[in-house]
Amino acid sequence: AGMTIILIICILAVCFFEFINGFHDTANAVATVIYTKSMKPNLAVIWSGFFNFLGILISGFYGLSVAMGIINLLPTAILIDSNAAHGISMVLSIIITSIVWNIGTWYLGIPCSSSHTLLGSIFGVGLAYGFLPDVSVAMNWQKVKDVGLALLISPVFGFGLTMGLVLLLKKFSNSKKLFSEPDKKKAPPFWIRLTLLATCTSVSFTHGQNDGQKGVGLLMIVLIALAPVYFAVNQSKQPQQLLLEANRIEIVLNRVDNQKLTSKGKASKEIIQEHVDTIQSMLSGVASFNELPKEHNFRLRTDIILLSKEVAKLLSKGTEEPVIKLSNYDKSILKSSNKTIKGYTEYAPFWVILLIAISLGIGTMIGWKRIVVTIGERIGKEHLTYAQGASAELVAASTIGVSSLLGLPVSTTHVLSSGIAGSMVATNGLKNLRMKTVKGILIAWLITLPVTILVSGGLFLLFRLLA
């Protein structure tokens, strides 16, 4: 009963985080249409909320690579730790840090990134885990590097591409209306309204795709840590298929000549074989996961994750000599089997996607006003023009959409804010920026990761001490 209550509280906390994410980031999508009188505020936030909802919902049908990337930022050892107290320590550290920092920056009207907040919290737990006794390997540094580069480069793209787009519009467009200050009393011409509506919609949709998946990843971390019996493995799939793929991997390994293997190659083969053997013994004769003893679910998850990671090493295209040399045919078999096997642990039930979509959508409809003013009036000394707003949103939507396809989490806030700054520079140089606001955004950008890393890491170590 106690664990059930904790689980419900944590699920509600994740929904609250995604709700905050919604109203924290809504301004990024609706600032231009509200500020230019293209849509009334209430209608704009409902419109944006719906397309945020749609973005995460649709992304659930073609892959959740961003969500799985969030989960895989954590050390493998944490992901296969079945101790409930340890799971609670991890979950509470991430959620408390994320929510407190998000609310604080929203209250101050600073366009701070929910993505940086969540990722910093996860990094903090991973780094702190490395300080625990008897822990040798902690963070997934390759994944951290990929995510870090995406967070670092995306605002630069936002700034540069938006500046370039505004300069092109200035050169080739004869419309003075595009570069005029919005009339505070009446809406812009129909074609401008239509353009701004399209860019608002695209930012809302791609925000749902990317940020919504972060919420899905966070909720799956909670469910796997606190209710592994039901969520450690995707029980909607057939165990026979998992057994078949394990057998296919074993067949490939049996074709390898042990006499030609180095000590590393032999060790890798033994690790893979060990996990294959365990999967075979657990699933032999099992027609449904309901037949599997409850205590076996997490053990099966552990074997799937470790097997998948070891097979992935064999398939990696690094500069080092592979520890086991395989034919292209065998590599294709391993790649196919590994992809199928990963689907048993890297998943999210539809109700999880729906719950996050609703939380994000409702949050989008609330709390937008503070940051709309920052986006529309305080980044540049001049008021945001139609061309500037549309260009910044078009670049933001494109950058976020491509990042989602690549499975990389990026910050909608920072991409759009930097895009608006770029549009201001394109119009009238650096002197057109309100440096006080820009410095505030930059400071929030610079300190969010270190602060959230320290807070979540400190909380994690404290909770583990008390557990």
C-alpha positions in Angstrom: 0.0 0.0 0.0 2.8 2.4 0.9 4.6 1.8 -2.4 1.3 2.3 -4.3 0.8 5.7 -2.7 4.4 6.7 -3.5 3.9 5.5 -7.1 0.7 7.6 -7.5 2.4 10.7 -6.0 5.4 10.3 -8.4 3.1 9.8 -11.4 1.2 13.0 -10.4 4.5 14.8 -9.9 5.6 13.9 -13.4 2.3 15.1 -14.8 2.8 18.3 -12.9 6.3 18.7 -14.3 4.9 18.3 -17.8 2.0 20.7 -17.0 4.7 23.3 -15.9 6.6 22.5 -19.0 3.5 23.4 -21.0 2.8 26.8 -19.5 6.5 27.5 -19.2 7.2 27.0 -22.9 3.8 28.0 -24.3 5.0 31.6 -24.8 7.6 30.4 -27.2 4.8 29.2 -29.6 2.1 31.8 -29.0 4.2 35.0 -28.4 4.1 36.1 -32.0 0.4 35.5 -32.8 -0.7 37.1 -29.5 1.8 40.0 -29.7 0.8 40.8 -33.4 -2.9 40.5 -32.7 -3.1 37.6 -35.1 -5.1 35.6 -32.6 -6.8 36.4 -29.3 -4.7 35.1 -26.3 -7.3 32.6 -25.1 -7.8 31.1 -28.5 -4.0 31.1 -29.2 -3.2 29.1 -26.1 -6.0 26.6 -26.7 -4.8 26.2 -30.3 -1.2 25.8 -29.2 -2.2 23.3 -26.4 -4.1 21.2 -28.9 -1.1 20.9 -31.3 1.3 20.2 -28.4 -1.1 17.4 -27.4 -1.2 16.2 -31.1 2.6 16.3 -31.4 3.3 13.9 -28.5 0.4 11.7 -29.4 1.5 11.2 -33.0 5.2 10.8 -32.1 4.1 7.8 -30.0 3.1 6.0 -33.2 6.4 6.3 -35.1 9.0 6.0 -32.3 10.0 7.5 -29.0 13.7 7.9 -29.6 13.9 11.1 -27.5 12.1 9.5 -24.6 14.4 6.4 -24.7 17.4 8.7 -25.0 16.3 10.4 -21.8 16.2 7.0 -20.0 19.5 5.9 -21.4 21.3 9.0 -20.0 21.1 7.2 -16.7 23.9 4.7 -15.8 23.0 1.1 -16.8 23.5 0.0 -13.2 20.7 2.3 -12.1 18.4 1.0 -14.8 18.9 -2.6 -13.7 18.7 -1.9 -9.9 15.7 -3.6 -8.5 15.9 -2.0 -5.0 12.7 0.0 -4.6 14.3 2.4 -2.1 17.1 3.2 -4.6 14.5 3.8 -7.3 12.6 6.2 -5.1 15.8 8.1 -4.3 16.5 8.5 -8.0 12.9 9.5 -9.0 12.4 12.0 -6.2 15.8 13.7 -6.8 15.0 14.3 -10.5 11.3 15.3 -10.0 11.9 17.7 -7.1 14.8 19.5 -8.8 13.0 19.8 -12.1 9.7 21.2 -10.6 11.3 23.7 -8.2 13.7 25.2 -10.8 11.0 25.4 -13.5 8.5 27.2 -11.2 11.2 29.6 -9.9 12.3 30.7 -13.4 8.7 30.9 -14.7 7.8 33.2 -11.7 10.7 35.5 -12.5 9.6 35.6 -16.2 12.9 34.1 -17.4 12.6 31.9 -20.6 14.6 29.1 -18.9 14.6 25.7 -20.6 12.6 22.8 -19.2 14.9 20.6 -21.2 18.0 21.8 -19.5 16.3 21.5 -16.1 15.3 17.9 -16.7 18.5 16.8 -18.3 20.6 18.6 -15.6 18.6 16.7 -12.9 19.3 13.4 -14.7 23.0 14.2 -15.2 23.2 15.1 -11.4 21.8 11.7 -10.4 24.1 9.9 -12.8 27.2 11.8 -11.6 26.3 11.3 -7.9 25.8 7.6 -8.5 29.5 7.5 -9.4 30.4 8.6 -5.9 28.6 5.7 -4.2 30.8 2.9 -2.8 31.6 -0.1 -5.1 30.5 1.8 -8.3 33.0 1.7 -11.1 31.0 2.8 -14.2 28.5 5.5 -14.0 27.3 7.8 -16.8 26.6 6.9 -20.4 29.2 9.4 -21.6 28.6 9.0 -25.3 24.9 9.8 -24.9 25.8 12.7 -22.6 28.1 14.0 -25.3 25.4 13.8 -28.0 22.8 15.5 -25.8 25.3 18.1 -24.7 26.2 19.0 -28.2 22.6 19.2 -29.3 21.8 21.6 -26.4 24.8 23.7 -27.2 24.5 23.9 -31.0 20.8 24.3 -31.4 20.6 27.9 -30.0 23.5 28.9 -32.3 21.5 27.4 -35.2 18.5 29.4 -34.0 20.4 32.7 -33.9 22.3 32.3 -37.2 19.6 30.8 -39.3 17.0 33.3 -38.2 19.4 36.2 -38.8 20.1 34.9 -42.3 16.4 34.4 -43.0 15.5 38.0 -41.9 18.3 39.4 -44.0 17.1 37.5 -47.1 13.5 38.7 -46.5 14.8 42.3 -46.2 16.7 41.9 -49.5 14.1 40.2 -51.6 10.8 41.4 -50.1 9.2 44.7 -51.1 6.6 44.5 -48.3 7.0 47.2 -45.8 4.3 45.7 -43.7 6.4 42.7 -42.9 9.0 44.9 -41.1 6.6 47.3 -39.5 5.7 47.4 -35.8 2.4 45.5 -35.1 -0.6 47.7 -34.8 -1.8 47.5 -31.1 -5.4 48.1 -32.1 -6.0 45.9 -35.1 -4.9 42.5 -36.6 -2.4 42.3 -39.5 -3.4 41.5 -43.1 -4.9 38.0 -43.7 -1.8 36.6 -45.4 0.5 37.6 -42.5 -2.0 36.2 -40.0 -2.0 32.9 -41.9 1.8 32.8 -42.0 2.1 33.5 -38.3 -0.6 30.9 -37.5 1.3 28.3 -39.5 4.6 29.0 -37.7 2.8 29.0 -34.3 1.3 25.7 -35.1 4.5 24.1 -36.3 6.4 25.2 -33.1 3.5 23.9 -30.9 3.5 20.5 -32.7 7.3 20.1 -32.7 7.5 21.2 -29.1 5.0 18.4 -28.3 7.1 15.9 -30.2 10.3 16.8 -28.4 9.4 18.0 -24.9 6.4 15.7 -24.6 8.7 12.7 -25.2 10.9 13.9 -22.3 7.9 13.6 -20.1 7.2 10.1 -21.4 10.8 9.1 -20.7 10.6 10.6 -17.1 7.3 8.7 -16.4 8.8 5.5 -17.7 11.7 5.9 -15.3 9.2 6.2 -12.5 7.2 3.2 -13.6 10.2 0.9 -14.1 11.8 1.9 -10.8 8.7 1.7 -8.7 6.5 -0.9 -10.4 9.0 -3.2 -12.3 6.6 -6.2 -12.1 4.3 -4.5 -14.6 6.6 -2.2 -16.5 10.1 -3.8 -16.6 9.2 -5.5 -19.9 6.6 -4.7 -22.6 4.0 -7.3 -21.7 1.9 -6.5 -24.8 4.6 -8.3 -26.9 5.0 -12.0 -27.4 7.7 -13.8 -25.4 8.2 -16.3 -28.2 9.5 -13.5 -30.5 12.0 -12.5 -27.8 13.1 -16.1 -27.5 13.4 -16.4 -31.3 15.7 -13.3 -31.5 17.9 -14.7 -28.7 18.2 -17.9 -30.6 19.2 -16.1 -33.7 21.9 -14.2 -31.8 23.2 -17.6 -30.5 23.3 -19.1 -34.0 25.5 -16.1 -35.2 27.8 -16.6 -32.2 28.1 -20.3 -32.9 29.5 -19.5 -36.3 32.4 -17.6 -34.7 35.7 -19.6 -34.4 36.8 -19.4 -30.8 40.4 -20.2 -31.8 40.6 -16.9 -33.7 39.3 -14.8 -30.8 41.3 -12.5 -28.6 40.7 -12.5 -24.9 38.4 -9.5 -25.3 36.5 -11.3 -28.0 36.1 -14.4 -25.9 34.9 -12.3 -22.9 32.3 -10.5 -25.1 31.1 -13.8 -26.5 30.7 -15.3 -23.0 28.8 -12.3 -21.8 26.4 -12.5 -24.7 26.0 -16.2 -24.3 25.3 -15.9 -20.6 22.4 -13.5 -21.2 21.1 -15.5 -24.1 21.1 -18.6 -21.8 19.2 -16.8 -19.1 16.5 -15.5 -21.6 16.2 -19.0 -23.0 15.8 -20.7 -19.6 13.2 -18.1 -18.5 11.1 -18.0 -21.7 11.2 -21.7 -22.8 7.6 -22.9 -23.0 6.2 -19.5 -21.9 3.3 -18.4 -24.2 2.6 -15.1 -22.4 4.4 -12.8 -19.9 1.5 -13.4 -17.5 2.9 -16.9 -17.1 6.3 -15.6 -16.0 6.8 -15.5 -12.2 6.6 -11.8 -11.1 10.2 -11.8 -9.7 11.5 -12.8 -13.1 10.3 -9.6 -14.9 13.1 -7.4 -13.7 15.7 -10.1 -14.1 14.5 -10.5 -17.7 14.8 -6.7 -18.2 18.3 -6.8 -16.9 19.4 -9.5 -19.3 17.8 -7.8 -22.3 19.5 -4.4 -21.5 22.9 -6.0 -20.9 22.6 -8.3 -24.0 21.5 -5.4 -26.2 24.4 -3.2 -25.0 27.0 -6.0 -25.6 25.6 -6.7 -29.1 25.6 -3.0 -29.9 29.3 -2.9 -29.1 29.9 -5.5 -31.7 28.0 -3.5 -34.3 29.5 -0.1 -33.4 31.5 1.6 -36.2 34.4 2.9 -34.1 38.0 3.2 -35.1 39.1 0.3 -32.9 39.5 -3.2 -34.2 36.2 -5.2 -33.5 36.6 -7.7 -30.8 34.7 -10.2 -32.9 34.9 -10.1 -36.7 31.6 -10.8 -38.3 30.4 -11.1 -41.9 28.0 -8.4 -43.2 25.3 -11.1 -43.3 25.8 -11.9 -39.6 26.0 -8.2 -38.7 22.6 -7.6 -40.4 21.1 -10.5 -38.4 22.5 -9.1 -35.1 21.3 -5.6 -36.0 17.7 -6.8 -36.7 17.6 -9.0 -33.7 19.0 -6.3 -31.4 16.4 -3.8 -32.6 13.6 -6.2 -31.9 15.0 -7.2 -28.5 15.3 -3.5 -27.4 11.6 -3.0 -28.2 10.8 -5.2 -25.1 12.4 -2.7 -22.7 12.4 0.6 -24.7 8.6 1.3 -24.9 5.8 3.3 -23.4 2.2 2.2 -23.0 -0.4 4.3 -24.9 -1.9 5.5 -21.6 1.5 7.0 -20.6 1.7 8.9 -23.9 -1.9 10.1 -23.5 -1.4 11.2 -19.9 1.7 13.2 -20.8 -0.1 14.7 -23.9 -3.0 15.8 -21.7 -0.7 17.3 -19.0 1.3 19.2 -21.6 -1.7 20.3 -23.5 -3.5 21.7 -20.4 -0.3 23.3 -19.1 0.1 25.1 -22.5 -3.3 26.8 -21.9 -2.1 28.4 -18.6 0.6 30.8 -17.4 1.8 32.2 -20.8 1.6 35.9 -20.1 4.9 36.5 -18.2 7.2 35.1 -20.8 5.2 36.4 -23.8 6.2 40.0 -22.7 9.9 38.9 -22.5 9.8 37.3 -26.0 7.8 40.1 -27.6 9.3 43.3 -26.1 12.3 42.7 -23.9 14.8 40.9 -26.1 15.1 43.7 -28.7 14.9 47.4 -28.2 12.4 47.5 -31.1 9.1 45.8 -31.0 9.0 42.4 -32.6 7.9 42.7 -36.3 5.9 40.1 -38.3 9.0 39.1 -40.3 11.1 38.6 -37.2 8.5 36.5 -35.3 7.7 34.3 -38.3 11.3 33.7 -39.1 12.3 32.8 -35.5 9.4 30.4 -35.2 10.0 28.8 -38.6 13.7 28.2 -37.7 12.7 26.9 -34.3 10.1 24.4 -35.6 12.6 23.1 -38.2 15.4 22.7 -35.7 13.2 21.0 -33.1 11.6 18.7 -35.7 15.0 17.5 -37.1 16.3 17.0 -33.5 13.3 14.8 -32.7 13.9 12.7 -35.8 17.5 12.2 -34.6 16.3 11.3 -31.1 18.0 14.4 -29.5 16.4 16.5 -26.9 16.7 20.3 -27.5 15.4 23.4 -25.8 12.4 25.1 -27.5 13.0 28.1 -25.2 16.6 28.6 -26.2 16.2 27.9 -29.9 13.4 30.5 -30.2 14.8 33.1 -27.9 18.2 33.0 -29.7 16.2 33.1 -33.0 14.5 36.3 -31.9 17.8 37.8 -30.8 19.2 36.9 -34.3 16.3 38.6 -36.0 16.9 41.8 -34.0 20.6 41.8 -34.9 19.7 41.3 -38.6 17.4 44.3 -38.4 19.6 46.8 -36.7 22.8 45.2 -35.4 23.9 44.3 -31.9 22.8 47.7 -30.6 19.2 46.5 -31.2 19.4 44.0 -28.4 18.4 44.8 -24.8 21.5 43.4 -23.2 20.0 43.2 -19.7 17.3 40.7 -20.9 19.8 38.9 -23.1 22.2 38.6 -20.2 19.4 37.3 -18.0 18.6 34.6 -20.5 22.2 33.7 -21.0 22.8 33.5 -17.2 19.7 31.2 -16.9 21.1 29.1 -19.8 24.6 28.9 -18.2 23.5 28.2 -14.6 20.6 25.9 -15.1 22.7 22.8 -15.8 25.3 23.2 -13.0 22.6 24.2 -10.5 20.2 21.3 -11.3 23.2 18.9 -11.4 24.3 19.9 -8.0 20.8 20.0 -6.4 19.6 16.7 -7.9 23.0 15.0 -7.2 22.9 16.2 -3.6 19.4 15.1 -3.1 20.1 11.7 -4.6 23.1 11.1 -2.2 21.0 12.3 0.7 18.1 10.1 -0.1 20.4 7.1 -0.7 21.9 7.7 2.7 18.5 7.8 4.3 17.2 4.8 2.3 
